[in-house]
Structure formats: structure tokens, C-alpha cells
Amino acid sequence: MIARDELHTMLDSIPDGRLAAAREALAALADPVLVALLRAPEDDEPLTSEDLQALEEGREDASHGRVTSLDAYVARVERPC
């Protein structure tokens, strides 16, 4: 088992320019929701005919430009009425 002192030593040796990346990596490891998602079993259920139809409809909408970007949607939803 790795002792916390060893991790502190490693952290102290990280160059200042890499501290942001180290913080992001540690934050991800400390996030219980993310850890649970990473440990969850892979979804291995086969796609249903309804799933396949929905995927095809989505592809068709995308190919015809009938889509909204996430940024545009968020801007529209967050805009005060």
C-alpha cells in the first residue's frame, strides 16, 4: 500500500507548470461519483429495435442540420425570460 507520505513527496516533485494537471487528476480520483462510474460494469445489454430507430433518427437529423449545439441550448435555457 502506498503511504500518504510517498504521495506528498511525489506532489512536491511536480514542476509548477504541471500542478494544474496534477490537481485535475487528484480531484477526479477524489470524486466519489466519478469513482463509482469508473467502477461500474460496462453496459452490455444489446440495443433494442427502438434504440436502433432512435439512433437512425438522430443521424438523419444531424445530416439535415436539425440539431442544436449544447452551448446554444444552454444559452437558450439560461437566458432570463
C-alpha positions as YAML, in Angstrom:
chain: A
units: angstrom
residues:
- id: 1
  name: MET
  ca: [0.00, 0.00, 0.00]
- id: 2
  name: ILE
  ca: [1.25, 3.47, -0.85]
- id: 3
  name: ALA
  ca: [1.70, 5.72, 2.14]
- id: 4
  name: ARG
  ca: [0.42, 9.29, 2.02]
- id: 5
  name: ASP
  ca: [3.95, 10.49, 2.70]
- id: 6
  name: GLU
  ca: [5.06, 8.93, -0.59]
- id: 7
  name: LEU
  ca: [2.29, 10.78, -2.43]
- id: 8
  name: HIS
  ca: [3.24, 14.05, -0.71]
- id: 9
  name: THR
  ca: [6.84, 13.54, -1.84]
- id: 10
  name: MET
  ca: [5.68, 12.92, -5.41]
- id: 11
  name: LEU
  ca: [3.47, 16.01, -5.28]
- id: 12
  name: ASP
  ca: [6.37, 18.14, -4.05]
- id: 13
  name: SER
  ca: [8.45, 17.00, -7.04]
- id: 14
  name: ILE
  ca: [5.88, 18.08, -9.66]
- id: 15
  name: PRO
  ca: [7.03, 21.18, -11.57]
- id: 16
  name: ASP
  ca: [4.88, 24.28, -11.11]
- id: 17
  name: GLY
  ca: [3.78, 24.14, -14.74]
- id: 18
  name: ARG
  ca: [2.22, 20.70, -14.20]
- id: 19
  name: LEU
  ca: [0.41, 21.44, -10.91]
- id: 20
  name: ALA
  ca: [-2.91, 22.21, -12.63]
- id: 21
  name: ALA
  ca: [-2.86, 18.82, -14.36]
- id: 22
  name: ALA
  ca: [-1.95, 17.10, -11.10]
- id: 23
  name: ARG
  ca: [-4.81, 18.88, -9.33]
- id: 24
  name: GLU
  ca: [-7.28, 17.75, -12.00]
- id: 25
  name: ALA
  ca: [-6.08, 14.16, -11.77]
- id: 26
  name: LEU
  ca: [-6.30, 14.12, -7.98]
- id: 27
  name: ALA
  ca: [-9.71, 15.82, -8.00]
- id: 28
  name: ALA
  ca: [-11.01, 13.11, -10.32]
- id: 29
  name: LEU
  ca: [-9.64, 10.37, -8.08]
- id: 30
  name: ALA
  ca: [-11.21, 12.00, -5.03]
- id: 31
  name: ASP
  ca: [-14.67, 12.41, -6.61]
- id: 32
  name: PRO
  ca: [-16.85, 9.59, -5.25]
- id: 33
  name: VAL
  ca: [-19.35, 9.86, -8.11]
- id: 34
  name: LEU
  ca: [-16.63, 9.60, -10.74]
- id: 35
  name: VAL
  ca: [-15.03, 6.68, -8.90]
- id: 36
  name: ALA
  ca: [-18.40, 4.89, -8.81]
- id: 37
  name: LEU
  ca: [-18.89, 5.49, -12.54]
- id: 38
  name: LEU
  ca: [-15.41, 4.18, -13.33]
- id: 39
  name: ARG
  ca: [-16.04, 1.06, -11.26]
- id: 40
  name: ALA
  ca: [-19.49, 0.41, -12.74]
- id: 41
  name: PRO
  ca: [-19.76, -2.60, -15.02]
- id: 42
  name: GLU
  ca: [-19.92, -1.96, -18.74]
- id: 43
  name: ASP
  ca: [-23.43, -1.78, -20.16]
- id: 44
  name: ASP
  ca: [-23.56, -4.93, -22.25]
- id: 45
  name: GLU
  ca: [-27.27, -5.03, -23.00]
- id: 46
  name: PRO
  ca: [-28.00, -5.34, -26.71]
- id: 47
  name: LEU
  ca: [-29.64, -2.43, -28.47]
- id: 48
  name: THR
  ca: [-33.37, -2.81, -28.97]
- id: 49
  name: SER
  ca: [-35.14, -2.05, -32.23]
- id: 50
  name: GLU
  ca: [-36.38, 1.18, -30.61]
- id: 51
  name: ASP
  ca: [-32.77, 2.11, -29.72]
- id: 52
  name: LEU
  ca: [-31.64, 1.48, -33.28]
- id: 53
  name: GLN
  ca: [-34.53, 3.52, -34.68]
- id: 54
  name: ALA
  ca: [-33.72, 6.43, -32.36]
- id: 55
  name: LEU
  ca: [-30.07, 6.31, -33.40]
- id: 56
  name: GLU
  ca: [-31.03, 6.38, -37.06]
- id: 57
  name: GLU
  ca: [-33.41, 9.30, -36.50]
- id: 58
  name: GLY
  ca: [-30.63, 11.18, -34.70]
- id: 59
  name: ARG
  ca: [-28.18, 10.56, -37.53]
- id: 60
  name: GLU
  ca: [-30.76, 11.74, -40.05]
- id: 61
  name: ASP
  ca: [-31.49, 14.89, -38.04]
- id: 62
  name: ALA
  ca: [-27.75, 15.61, -37.79]
- id: 63
  name: SER
  ca: [-27.22, 15.10, -41.52]
- id: 64
  name: HIS
  ca: [-30.02, 17.59, -42.27]
- id: 65
  name: GLY
  ca: [-28.79, 20.17, -39.74]
- id: 66
  name: ARG
  ca: [-31.74, 19.68, -37.41]
- id: 67
  name: VAL
  ca: [-29.60, 19.81, -34.29]
- id: 68
  name: THR
  ca: [-28.73, 22.32, -31.58]
- id: 69
  name: SER
  ca: [-25.27, 22.51, -30.04]
- id: 70
  name: LEU
  ca: [-25.00, 22.09, -26.28]
- id: 71
  name: ASP
  ca: [-23.68, 25.64, -25.97]
- id: 72
  name: ALA
  ca: [-26.66, 27.05, -27.88]
- id: 73
  name: TYR
  ca: [-29.09, 25.00, -25.81]
- id: 74
  name: VAL
  ca: [-27.52, 26.09, -22.51]
- id: 75
  name: ALA
  ca: [-27.53, 29.73, -23.63]
- id: 76
  name: ARG
  ca: [-31.22, 29.46, -24.54]
- id: 77
  name: VAL
  ca: [-32.18, 27.73, -21.28]
- id: 78
  name: GLU
  ca: [-30.17, 30.06, -19.05]
- id: 79
  name: ARG
  ca: [-31.39, 33.23, -20.78]
- id: 80
  name: PRO
  ca: [-33.72, 35.16, -18.46]
- id: 81
  name: CYS
  ca: [-37.30, 35.33, -19.68]
...
